[in-house]
Amino acid sequence: MLRKIRVAAAIVAFSLVTLLFLDFTGTIQAWFGFMAKIQFLPAILAMNVIVVLGLLLLTLLVGRVYCSVICPMGVFQDIVSWISAKRKGKKARFGYSPEKKVLRYAVLALFVVLMLVGLNEIAILIAPYSAYGRIANTLLAPIWAMGNNILASLAERADSYAFYTTDVWMKGLPTLIIAVVTLAVVSVLAWRNGRTWCNTICPVGTILGFASRYAIFRPVIDTNKCKDCGLCAKKCKAAAIDFKNHSIDYSRCVDCFDCLENCNSKAIDIKNRLKEKSTASASAEAQQNCQSQNVDAGRRGFLIGAGLLAAGVAKAQKDKKVDGGLATIIDKKVPERQTPILPAGSWTAEHFAQHCTGCQLCVSACPNGVLRPSSNLNTLMQPHMEYDRGYCRPECTRCSEVCPTGAIKPITKAEKSSIKIGTAVWHKQNCVVLTDGVECGNCARHCPNGAIVMVPSDPKNPESHMIPTINTERCIGCGACENLCPSRPYSAIHVEGTEQQREI
């Protein structure tokens, strides 16, 4: 029964987290956005004490339920492992193996050090929630969108508009490559050995393994009932059951309850560690206590590190074509910005870099197509803004609503319209008013803050063509001018980001 409950809960949680990255309407986010915010590492970076303490207390109570139910990467491994067992026809294919302490704690130590020194872009490669988010957003979301577009096409033929089409495009080649590699590595490990990733590489698994050693309710082998058949060990995807010594490595046990359901002699049951201590459980506890003494220093180091982390934590073209009429329309090119444009609510580049895990949730949630993962090595996979496909509408706060780590602080619509994320810069040599001798004013007409005013190109001749002038104090850097500028391939106006955002 416990296994069935766990499987049902895991399927629901996994489906909801996956849909957060696939849903482009915002409906799922409105109802189940909390699923991203209860993930362990995002909660630490957001300094969400309630969630972090809740997950730690849950682990101290019943073990690593988080890894088997809440974490999408953990459930994904179970799915791959289940498919592997079906194809191979081997339901009992695992076996006990000793804990790989050196590898496990070395990876955790490296992860903490990288986070502390600000190399988040490397550390987040193995962060479980973020790694799965990149897989879902980069690989699954395009397939989901294409399926939606097929339904929209069929519905349109039936004079129904229950669906609408959405753009399908590659938002970042480096992120795509990393997502593919991560998917391949995790899938191969899960296909062959179940939860190898969780118990050797995943830093969250190692952290929760500390707490799970002292879990109150945990599976215990009754030596009087055990027939030493080894079936429990063969079913343990965490390779944590040593049936010969009747012991379980609780730091690696993910509470999947497979052993309970498959033990023919019913020798494994959930026991209260504080009340019942059989000979076998006492022996196992002594072994675990001995192991825990060796890692106490590492645990203290991590907690200190986590606290510090949480606290600290192109040349223009001359031949242009005007967009519209019978003129050739050339795709816009992204300008080379001196300072990247960060989402409103990031406040400072340093704060954003320290807290963002590159999970791509904001990228998938952006309805305007302006957020995309960075290809810069210093901010790899962290989102920045580009205005070749759209602009950041002042009334949209979706990215701040979905960010689970606090990298983008929650803001209101009123605040959004007054937060300066950049400043527009006009390029005289690109403006169609001067290059093609036509009237335009597109930038001024669409500026939501009235920061652009058209003035005569020749101050001495009021009848001369009108060109834009920018009030930098009123400009918030939304990119409407850059996006809607008819100049091709480079806009006559582009936005430069700001290192520190402020309200104007």
N, C-alpha and C positions, 0 to 999 in steps of 0.2 A: 504493500500500500504506500509506504514512504517513497519508494522509487517512482511509482506512478504519479504521485503528487509532485515530486521533484521534476519529472519529465514534463508534466503539464505546465508547471510554473516556468520552466526554462524555455519552452516553446513560445509561451505568451511574451515573456520578457525579450527574447531574441527577436521575435517578429516586430515588436513595438520599436526597439532600438533601430532595427534595420529600416523600418518605415520612416523613421525620423530623417534618414539620409535620402530616401527615395521620394518623399512627399514634397512636391513643388507647389502645392496649394496652401500649405500652412495649417491645414486642418488637423493633421496628426500632431504637429507641434503644439497646437493650442491645448490639446487634451493630455498628451503624454510627453511633453518636453521634459518633465522631471526625470524621465528615465536616463537622460544624459547627465543630469546633475547629481545623480546618486552613484555615479561611477567613482571609483576610489581616487585615482590620481587627479581627475578634474576637481573633485571635492577638496583635496589637499591644496591645490593651486588657488582655488577660490576661497580658501580659508573658511570653508563651510564646516565649522566645528561640529554641528549637530549631525551631519551626514557621516563625517569621519568617525566620530565616537559611536554612532549607531552601527556602522559596519564593523568596527572593532569589537563592540559588545556582542553583536550577532555572532562573530567568529569565536569569541570567548565562550559563548553559550553553546553553539552547535557545530563549530568547526567552519570549514571553508565553503559554506553554502553560497557565498558571493561568487566564487569561482565556478560553481556548477549551475547557478541559476541566473544571476544578475549580469555577469561579465559576458558580453557577446562573443568575444574571442574564445572563451572557454566553451560555450555552447556550440560554437562553430566547429571546434575540434571534436566534440562529441558526435556531431552530425557526420563529419568526415570519417571518423572511426567506425561509426555504425554502418555506413555504406561499405567501408572496407570489409567489415565482418560479413556482411551479406554477400558480397562478391566472392570472397574467399571461402565462404561456407564454414568459417571457424568462429564460433561465438566465444569460445574460451581460448584466446590466443596470446594472452599476456603472461607475465611471470615476475616474480619479485626481483628487484635489483637494488643494491645499496644506494643511499642518497649520495649524489655527486656534490658534496659540500663545497669543494674548492671552486668549481665552476659556478655553482649557484650564488655563493656569496661574493665571488669576484665580479660577476655581472651586476649584482645589486650595488656593490661599492662603486663600480665604474659609472653606473647610472646616476647615483647620488652625486658623485664628483662632477660629472658633466652638467647636471642641473645646477649645481652650486656655482660653477665657473661661467655659467651662461651659455653653454653649448647645447641648448635645448633641442636644436635641430638634429643633433645626433642622438641624444638620449631618447627622444620620442619615437625613434624607429622601432623600439621594442616595447613601448607603452601599449598595453593590450587594447584599451578602448580606442585610442587614436589610430592604432594600426588597423583595427577592424573598420573604423570609420572611413579611412582612406580606401580600403577595399570596396566598401559599400558605395561610396560616392563616386569613385573613379571607374569601377568595373560594373557594378550592378545598376547604378542610377541610369546610365545611358540605355541599357537594355529595357529597363522599366519605362523610360521616356519614349522609346521607340514603340513599345507595346501600346502605350497610351495614344501615340500619334496614329497608329493603325486603327484603334477603336474610334478616334476622333474622325478619321477619314470615312470609316464605315457609317458612323452616326450621321455625318454631314450628308451622305447620299440618301439617308432616310429622313432628311429634313429635321434632324435632331441635333441639338448643340449641348448635350449633356457632357461632352468632352471637348477639350480644346487642345490644339497642338502646342508643343513646346520645343525650343531649340535643343538639338543634340550636338554637342561639340566637345572637343578635347580641351580641358582647361589648363593642363600643364603636363608636359612630357616627362619631366623628372618625377612628378608625383605618380604618374601612370606606371613608370618603370618600377618605382619603389613598391607600389601596390601589387604589381604582378609578382615581384620577387618575394614579398612578404607572404602573399597567398600561396606561392609554390612551396616555400620553406615550411610554413605552418601545416599545409596540407600533407606534405610528404611525411613529416614527423607524426602527425595524427594518424595517417593511413597505416604507418608501420608500428607505432608504439603508443598510440593514445595521447596521454597528457604530458608528453616529453617537454613540449614548449613551456607549459605551465610550471613544471617543477625543475627546470634547469635554466631557463632564459628569462621568463617573465618576472620583473621586479615586484609587481604587486603580489604574485603568487608567493614569492619568498617572504615578503613582509607579513602577509596574512598567515604564512606558515609558522611564524614566531608565535602568534596569538593562538593558533589552532592546537599547538602542543598542550595548551592548558584548557582546552574546551571542556565544559562541564558534561555535556551530553555527547557521547562518541561511541562508535562501534567497538565492541570488545569480544574477543574470542573466548568461549567457555571451553577450557581444556578437558572438562569431563565429558562434554558432548562431541568435541571435535574428533573426527576419524582420520585426520591427516590426509584427506583426499587431494588437497591442493586446488580444488575448484575455485575457491574464493580468490586465490592469487592469480589464477588464470583469467578471472573475470575483472581483476582490478586494473583499470586503465592508467592508474597512477603508479603502478608497480610498487605499492606501499605495503603489501601484506606478506609477511614472512611466516608462512604457515608452519614451517618446521619448528620455529621458536614461539609460535602462537603470539606474535606481536604485530602491531600495526604502526607504521610511521605516520603519526598524526599531522606532521608538518606538510606531508605530501598528499594525504587523503583529502579528496575534494567532496566528500559526502554525497556520492552519487547513489549509494545504497544498493549497488549491483550485488555486492557480496551478501547482503542480507537476503535478497530474493533468490539467490542461486545456491545458497548453502542447503544441501539436502538434509543435513542432520540438525539444522536450526541451531548451530553452535555459535552464531554471531548475532548479537543483539545490541541495541543502544542502551548504554548504562549511564547512570549518574556517577560521575567520578568522585563526587564529594560524599556519596553514601555507600556505594557498593564497590568494594575492592577485593576481587578474587585474587587468587595466587597469580594468575596470568596477567591480570590488569595491573597488579602491583609491580610485577616484573617489568612490564612494558613501560609503566610510568617512571620507574627508576632509570630505565634506559633513556627515556625522553628527557628526564631531568639532567642526566649526565650530558646529553647532547646540547641541551639549552644553555648549560654553563659555558660551553665553548663559543656560543654566539651572542652572549649577553653584551659583550663589548660592541659587537657589530650592530646589535639592536639599538643600544644607546647612541651610537654614532649616527644611525639612520634618523632617529627621532630628532636629534640635534640638527642634523642636516635638513630634515624636512621643515623644521621650524624656521631655520635661516632662509630656506628657499621660499617659504610662504611669505616671510616678512620682506625679503629682498626683491622675494620673487616679482638725335640722329640728324643727321643733316637734312634740311628741308629740300623737297623736290621743286623744280622751277615750272615744269609743265603740269598744270592743275586742270581738272575738269570739274565744272560746277555740278553739284548734285541736283538733279531734277530736269524736267523738260526732256529733250531728246539727246542730252549729253551722255557720254559714257560714264557710268558710275563705277568708280574704283573703290575697292575696300579700304577702309581706314587702317592706318598703321599705328601701332602704339609708340608714342614718343619715348625717348630716353629721359627719365626723370632723375634729377639729382637727389631728390628725397622721395621715397615711396609714400603713397597715400594710404593711410590706415583707416579702418572703419571708425565712425563717430562713436565715442565712448572708450576708445583705446587710451586716450589722454596723452600718454607719452610712449615713444618707441621702445624705451627701456622696459616699461611696465608690460607692454604688449609682448615683447620678445621673451620675457621671463615667465609669463603665464600661459602663452599659447602652446598647445600641444599638436597643432596641425591636424586636428581630427577631421577637418573639412565640413563640419556641420553647418557653419555659417555660409560656406560656399554653396552648399546644396540648398540652403534656405533662402538665399538672396533672390528675390523675384525680378531684379533688374539686370542680372547678368554682369555685375561690375566686380564682384569678388572672385578671385582666382588664386590658386596656390603659387607662392613665389618660387622662382628658379634660382634665386640668389643663394649661394652657399651659406651665407651668414643668417639667412632667414628661411631656409629651405622648407617648403611646404606650408609655411605660415601665410595666411591670406593677405593680399593687398588689393588695391582697387585700380581698375583700368576702365576707360570710358569709350572704347571703340564699339561696344555693343549696346551700351545704355549709360545712364547716369544715376547717381545716388539721389533718389528723390527725398526731399526734406521731410516728407511725412512718413517715411519708412524706417522702422526701428527693428526689423526682423533679426538682424545679426546680433544685436544686443540682447534680444529676448532669448535666443537659443544658446548663446555661449555658455558652456558648463563650467568654465574655469575662471571666469572673471577677467579674462584678457580683454574682453569688450564689456565694459560696465553697463548695466541696465540704464537706459535713458528714456525720457518721455518724448512724445512727438514735438512738444513745445521746445524742449531742450535741443532736439535734433536740428531744428531749423535755425538755431543760433550757434551751433558748435562749428568752429573753424577747423576744418581738416586739411585745408590747403589754400592756395592762392592762384588765381588765373593769371597767365602771362600771355600777352599778345605778340604775335610774330608778324611784323609788317610785310615781310617778303612772301608770306603764305596767303595773305588775305585776298580773296577774289575781288574785292572792291578795287584794289590797286593792281592786281595782276591781270584781271579780265575786264576791268572797267565797267562793272555792273553794280547795281544797288543790292544791298543785302540786309544787314541788321538782324540776322537770325539770332546771334548771341545775345543781343540786348532784349529782343522780344521774349526769349525763353528764360532769362535769368530770374529765378524765383525771389531773389533778394534785391533786385533793382541795382545791382552793383556795376552794371555796364551801361554806359550812356554813349549815344552816337553823336559825334561832333564832325564838322567839316574837315576833310583831309587837307584842305588849304585854308588856314585860318583867315587869310585875306579875302577868300572867295566863299561866301556863305552858300553859294549854289553848287559848290564842288561836292563830289561823292562823300558820303558820311562814313566815317571809320569809328571803331569802338575805342573807348577809353575806360579803364577799369578802376573802380574805387576799391582799393585793396582792403580797406577797413570793413567794408560791407560784404565782401566776397567770402563765402564759406567753403569754397572748393568742391561744390557738389558735382561739377563736371557737365552740367547741362550745356554750357557754351561749347565745350570741347566736343561733346558727342554730336550736337546738332549743327556744328559748323559744316558748311557744304564743301569746304576745301578738301581736296584729296591729293595724295594719300595721307598727308599730314594735316591736321587741323591748324587753322591760323591762331587758335587759342589752345593752350594746354595748361593743365593744373600741376603745380608743384606742391608736394606734401609738406607738412610741418612736423618738426620733431616733437613739439608739445602743443596739443590741442587746447583751445580755450573758447569760452563763450564770448560772443560779441554783442 
